[in-house]
Amino acid sequence: MTSADKKHIVILGASFAGLTAAYELQHAIQHGHKVTVIDKSDKFVFIPSLIWVPFGWRSPDDVSFPLKPALDRAGAEYIRAGAQQIDPIKQTIEVIPYGSNEAKKIDYDYLLVATGPQVQFDVVPGLGPHGGFTESICTAEHAVRAAQAWKRFVQDPGPVIVGATQGAACFGAAYEFIFNLEYALRRERIRDRVPVTYVTAEPFAGHFGIGGLTWAREMTEWFFRHTHIDWALNAVIEKVTPGQVHFTKGDLHHASAGGKAPPDALAGKSLPFKYAMIIPPFLGVEAVRKSGLGNERGFIVVDDYFRHLQHANIFAAGVCVAVAPPAPCEAGCSVPKTGYVSEVMAKYAAMNIMATIAGKPLKPKPSTEIDAKCVMDAGNMGIIMYTDRIYAPSRRKWQMLIPGPWAHWVKVWFEKYYIWKMRTGHVNWP
């Protein structure tokens, strides 16, 4: 291979999609091509386990590992830097390396955008840990802060609100958090002193932004009633003030009513809280938005090969990809694209980059053909979830929900296994 034949593949982001793609591109590295991974963090964090950090059952160090040694073993270059802008015409990325104030440009032949999202707390005044009044588990730093707030709360308990705003997508994390919180309250022996409410833009419990799964609604409502958690649906949050969440819309169902009484209207009302964790919507990251590579929310529209529609040498995978909502949601729900789904996208994107370089046919993977595997933890219980078409409810052949205490232990085991798999590069293992 001549120097002219050698290609530089840059991966922007090193979480689930980016790190998976880097390992998948080892074949390209072995054939003389260069792979560079750029991320502003120096660690891979197993984000699904952040639900346990606020309750002291995990620390960020327990669920993370350093990126550089892992990428060194794979033969990829790692650069810790924050991306500022992408120039698709000149094929450059402007970054600011960690610890520097000076921008530098990195050339690429092929680019895989796997940045994940930017968290949009400002969609609701008073939301979030940065100048707001609610907690978050979107990042390890947020989870640590949520843990500090939890310690204070246990000493002086009161009402709790957990949920997701209008426009949010990560409903699974909100459900896992509230059920783990309820379990933590029982372990602290203060459950009887804490009213708990779940607040969501979903039209029914267990919708998850994908139209739900078979028995998901019935199972989720049973969990709420069994654990004495009230739940508000179709909720639109107007603002958050100290100790109060204010609504312009919503229907509050009471667990004590057993699903038989009509819900209370929340429009123009508020609910009190002493501790609140509310998931916000996501945006595409600023570097993508500034570069004009995304849609109106900064997510990248791709074809069935995970290739940008205007720039054939730019691919995208993970949360940064635009996916059309598969089911109606009046109050505004976005589509979950985290974890396993991000991995699937990354594998196909990497495969198609290599096929493009080699001049071979590309392999499509329409979003409507992506399956989903998930374990939703509930403290000492949980649900194992599977569907063959996460974004195509009308075409699903398989939808399974298996509840039970074994689901909790499956998630505990999977956490250890997955972190090992990503640290060692065994991304082709199950």
Number of C-alpha atoms within 10 A of each C-alpha: 8 6 8 6 10 16 17 19 27 27 27 26 27 27 25 27 33 30 26 24 29 31 26 23 24 19 14 24 20 11 10 16 20 20 25 19 25 24 25 18 17 18 18 21 23 22 21 20 24 26 27 22 22 26 22 14 12 14 18 19 11 15 21 19 19 14 23 18 13 20 22 11 13 20 18 22 16 21 19 20 23 19 24 18 18 22 16 18 7 10 16 18 22 18 24 17 18 15 8 9 9 9 14 15 16 13 15 22 16 22 27 28 27 30 28 26 18 16 18 17 22 14 17 18 15 20 27 23 17 13 10 16 21 27 25 28 27 19 14 22 13 19 25 21 16 23 21 15 17 21 14 11 15 15 9 10 19 17 17 23 24 25 26 27 28 25 23 26 27 24 26 20 22 24 24 21 26 25 25 22 23 22 19 21 18 12 10 10 11 16 19 9 11 16 18 24 26 25 27 34 32 33 23 21 23 22 22 28 28 23 23 19 20 14 13 21 17 13 16 17 22 16 15 24 19 12 15 19 23 20 26 26 22 24 28 27 27 20 17 21 16 12 16 18 22 18 19 15 20 26 21 20 25 21 21 14 12 14 13 10 11 11 16 12 17 21 16 12 14 18 15 19 23 20 23 27 23 25 29 25 23 23 20 25 20 15 20 24 19 14 15 16 22 21 14 11 14 24 23 27 20 23 15 17 21 30 22 21 15 11 14 15 19 24 29 32 32 28 29 28 27 22 18 12 17 17 19 14 20 13 19 21 28 25 22 22 23 18 19 17 22 25 22 21 29 28 23 23 30 29 20 21 27 20 15 15 16 10 9 11 9 16 14 15 16 14 22 18 15 17 18 18 14 16 23 23 32 23 20 15 17 24 25 19 18 18 21 19 20 27 27 19 18 10 12 16 9 12 18 16 19 12 18 15 14 16 22 21 17 16 20 14 11 13 18 13 12 17 18 14 15 20 20 15 20 14 18 10 7 6
